Amino acid sequence: MILCSTDGVPGKKITKVMGLVRGNTIRARHLGRDVMAVFKHMAGGEISDYTKMMAETREQAIDRLAEDAEALGANAIVGLRFTTTSMMQGAAEFLVYGTAVVCEDE
């Protein structure tokens, strides 16, 4: 699966637009991580537990996006975008979306 934030894929021709696809996940913070984050916040520096959690969250959302596109018969996604929304205190939705397309070599 080709993923692009641009409206096209360099060296490829879009032959069919399959439609909007998306992948999302909702994650909540972990109390144990919050305690460690408070100490890290006071001392300064990266909160590596949260960095790892967000990286895993992004990958899960991208996997779901690709599954959605493959179910439509697409081989690429263009116009890829990411967004987050706070659902409640301590929990957020991570959403990735784009346009599923079929493309072939020019």
C-alpha positions in Angstrom: 0.0 0.0 0.0 1.4 3.4 -1.0 0.6 6.2 1.4 1.1 9.9 0.3 0.2 13.2 1.9 0.2 14.7 -1.6 -2.7 14.6 -4.1 -0.9 12.1 -6.3 1.9 9.6 -6.4 5.1 10.6 -8.2 5.6 8.3 -11.2 2.1 6.9 -11.0 -1.2 7.6 -12.7 -4.4 7.5 -10.7 -6.8 5.3 -12.7 -9.7 5.1 -10.3 -10.8 6.9 -7.1 -12.3 4.5 -4.6 -13.4 7.0 -2.0 -12.6 8.2 1.5 -10.9 5.8 3.9 -10.1 6.2 7.6 -8.5 4.5 10.5 -8.9 5.6 14.1 -8.2 4.5 17.7 -9.0 6.0 21.1 -6.3 5.8 23.8 -6.4 6.7 27.4 -3.4 7.6 29.5 -2.1 5.1 32.1 -2.0 6.2 35.7 1.5 4.8 36.2 2.7 6.7 33.2 1.1 9.9 34.5 3.0 9.7 37.8 6.3 9.3 35.9 5.3 12.1 33.5 4.8 14.5 36.4 8.4 13.9 37.6 9.7 14.2 34.0 7.8 17.5 33.6 9.4 19.0 36.7 12.9 17.9 35.6 12.3 18.7 31.9 12.9 16.5 28.8 11.1 14.0 26.7 8.4 11.9 28.2 9.4 8.7 26.4 6.4 6.6 27.6 4.0 9.0 25.9 6.2 9.2 22.8 6.1 5.4 22.6 2.3 5.4 23.2 1.6 7.9 20.5 3.9 6.1 18.0 1.9 2.8 18.6 -1.4 4.7 18.3 -0.3 6.2 14.9 0.7 2.8 13.6 -2.6 1.2 14.7 -4.6 3.9 13.0 -2.5 3.6 9.8 -3.0 -0.2 9.8 -6.8 0.3 10.1 -6.7 2.9 7.3 -4.8 0.5 5.0 -7.3 -2.3 5.8 -10.1 0.0 4.9 -8.5 0.9 1.5 -7.6 -2.7 0.7 -11.2 -3.7 1.3 -12.2 -1.3 -1.5 -9.6 -2.7 -3.8 -7.2 0.3 -3.6 -3.5 0.1 -3.9 -2.7 3.6 -2.7 -4.0 6.4 -0.4 -3.4 10.0 -1.3 -4.2 13.2 0.6 -3.3 11.5 3.9 -4.0 13.6 7.0 -3.8 13.0 10.7 -5.9 14.6 13.5 -6.5 14.2 17.2 -9.6 15.0 19.3 -9.9 15.0 23.1 -12.7 12.6 24.0 -12.6 13.1 27.8 -10.0 14.0 30.3 -7.1 11.6 29.8 -8.4 10.0 26.5 -8.1 11.1 22.9 -9.0 9.9 19.5 -6.3 9.6 16.8 -7.7 9.7 13.3 -5.9 9.3 10.0 -7.8 9.7 6.7 -7.3 10.1 3.0 -8.6 9.1 -0.5 -8.2 5.5 -1.6 -7.1 5.2 -5.2 -6.0 2.7 -7.8 -2.8 3.8 -9.5 -0.4 2.3 -12.0 3.0 3.2 -13.5 3.0 6.0 -16.0 
